Amino acid sequence: MQEQIDTLPQKNVEVQIEKVAKDINERQLKQVCPTEDDLAEMEKWNKNHAANILKKDTALGYTVNADCIRCGICAKVCPANNITVTGSGVQFSDRCKVCYACLHNCPKSAIHMPLEAGTTHFRNEHITLNEIIGSNQ
């Protein structure tokens, strides 16, 4: 994740957002077809990682450590309504779409997945937490 964060300046995010916004405003329809290399890379990723992500210790293998403050942000950002927060902890159901919104938006970085390579999480600075929560309503 840190490697991806480090490459953000080269990605021209602001310019890309402007292009996407323009296309949306003009109702442009574009079909993006993955290349053979893209497909090969996706297949490689699936073989190497998907099986580990889908192991079920808790729902999809996610764990919540003692840093959790039970603020409920994970439940609010989950587009699948897959998370319940109670006084005793965080429970995951079986509707997870593996979007990682809960991991990346947890203010205490308390949610983890199996074989997580690091503890760095990413929050898009261009989207507020309230926008993410609002999009799930």
Steps between C-alpha positions, in 0.01 A plus 500: 500500500781741584647443154166600345477808722853601399404493130199733542683814378573333164138397451370856447191423704352849467527490120348151488210606723432799276489271193263257667277782626488648148405164351227455761364851445495443124350153550787342307495124474837332473578134507833411648633163395780342697806396305630142498767612748232650726303176493810293573589725793145476640505121472840487671371722782189286541702181525748647747270702724131427464513163675672658800256793513202269491613279789242527775633557850243773540306611191751475216779463751497860625606553858446796730768572757482664842553849349134498387300776674165374363430832327294328229673664203571158351129419498410838351749479211419137411297503176381144562357570847721215617623635833330529838663680792383420851635557845680169481671565169476495121322219319526430128227324304538310173415784258852647473596631154872528595505875432721569805302812595492381861877447511595828339252718689548363851641794699706264718611257224351224715362284216739263327484227239694175480856525374485879496834619366509815710300727724485802269145589404385753242235772515432687177552866590250604232205317658373574848387238743151654492491460120587133531238446769242699303557291188391192695160647593 
